[in-house]
Amino acid sequence: MKAKKNKKLVVSLIASDLIHAKLIGGLEQLGLKPENYYLYLSDHIIELMGFEGEQGEFLFQYYDDLKKRAEFVDNSEDNKAMKKLARDIYHNLQLQQPLPTE
């Protein structure tokens, strides 16, 4: 049950991070400097998924690359497409989990 609840939380955080990244990108395109408005959700997402050390650093960069896809998502009507992208990104990150040894 905890894993399912954790998945829902992480997917929700990813969706929020995607929306925020798109907003920050728009502000940058307008010539504004939004450095003080970063939420650092990526750090929390990677931690909640259990990644640490070198693997965590690799996944952070991998996640950042995946997050760039949000730029092409139209969320002007609703967030369904962004939520789908969040679920896809979660799945891609989950595939990077090491398999249990035993």
C-alpha positions as CSV (number, residue, x, y, z in Angstrom):
1,M,0.0,0.0,0.0
2,K,2.8,2.4,0.9
3,A,4.4,1.9,-2.6
4,K,1.2,2.8,-4.3
5,K,0.7,5.9,-2.2
6,N,4.3,6.9,-2.8
7,K,3.9,6.4,-6.5
8,K,0.8,8.7,-6.5
9,L,2.8,11.4,-4.6
10,V,5.8,11.2,-6.8
11,V,3.7,11.4,-10.0
12,S,1.9,14.4,-8.5
13,L,5.3,16.0,-7.7
14,I,6.5,15.3,-11.2
15,A,3.4,16.9,-12.8
16,S,3.8,20.0,-10.5
17,D,7.5,20.2,-11.4
18,L,6.7,20.0,-15.2
19,I,4.2,22.8,-14.9
20,H,6.7,24.9,-12.9
21,A,9.5,24.2,-15.4
22,K,7.3,25.3,-18.2
23,L,6.4,28.5,-16.3
24,I,10.1,29.2,-15.5
25,G,11.0,28.6,-19.2
26,G,8.3,31.1,-20.3
27,L,9.7,33.7,-17.8
28,E,13.2,33.2,-19.2
29,Q,12.0,33.6,-22.7
30,L,10.5,37.0,-21.7
31,G,13.9,38.0,-20.5
32,L,13.2,37.7,-16.8
33,K,15.6,36.0,-14.4
34,P,13.5,33.5,-12.4
35,E,16.5,31.9,-10.5
36,N,15.0,32.8,-7.2
37,Y,11.8,30.9,-8.0
38,Y,13.1,27.4,-8.4
39,L,11.3,24.9,-6.2
40,Y,14.0,22.1,-6.3
41,L,11.2,19.5,-6.7
42,S,13.6,17.3,-8.7
43,D,15.7,16.7,-5.6
44,H,12.7,15.5,-3.7
45,I,11.5,13.3,-6.5
46,I,14.8,11.6,-6.9
47,E,15.1,11.1,-3.1
48,L,11.5,9.7,-2.8
49,M,12.3,7.2,-5.5
50,G,15.2,5.9,-3.5
51,F,18.1,7.0,-5.7
52,E,21.3,8.0,-4.0
53,G,25.0,8.8,-4.7
54,E,26.2,8.4,-8.3
55,Q,23.0,6.8,-9.4
56,G,21.0,9.7,-7.9
57,E,23.2,12.2,-9.8
58,F,22.8,10.3,-13.0
59,L,19.0,10.1,-12.5
60,F,18.8,13.8,-11.7
61,Q,20.4,14.6,-15.1
62,Y,18.2,11.9,-16.8
63,Y,15.1,13.4,-15.2
64,D,16.1,16.9,-16.2
65,D,16.4,15.8,-19.8
66,L,13.0,14.1,-19.7
67,K,11.5,17.2,-18.1
68,K,12.3,19.2,-21.2
69,R,9.5,17.4,-23.0
70,A,7.0,19.6,-21.0
71,E,7.9,22.5,-23.2
72,F,5.9,20.9,-26.0
73,V,2.9,20.0,-23.9
74,D,-0.2,22.2,-24.3
75,N,-1.7,22.6,-20.8
76,S,-3.7,25.7,-21.6
77,E,-7.1,23.9,-21.3
78,D,-6.3,21.4,-18.6
79,N,-3.5,19.3,-17.2
80,K,-4.4,15.9,-18.6
81,A,-1.5,15.9,-21.0
82,M,1.0,17.0,-18.3
83,K,-0.2,14.3,-15.9
84,K,0.2,11.7,-18.7
85,L,3.8,13.0,-19.3
86,A,4.4,12.8,-15.5
87,R,3.3,9.2,-15.4
88,D,5.5,8.4,-18.4
89,I,8.5,10.1,-16.8
90,Y,7.8,8.2,-13.5
91,H,7.8,4.9,-15.4
92,N,11.1,5.8,-17.2
93,L,12.7,6.7,-13.9
94,Q,11.4,3.5,-12.3
95,L,13.0,1.5,-15.0
96,Q,16.3,2.8,-13.8
97,Q,15.9,1.2,-10.4
98,P,18.4,-1.5,-9.7
99,L,16.9,-4.9,-9.5
100,P,16.8,-6.4,-6.0
101,T,19.6,-8.8,-5.3
102,E,18.6,-12.2,-3.9
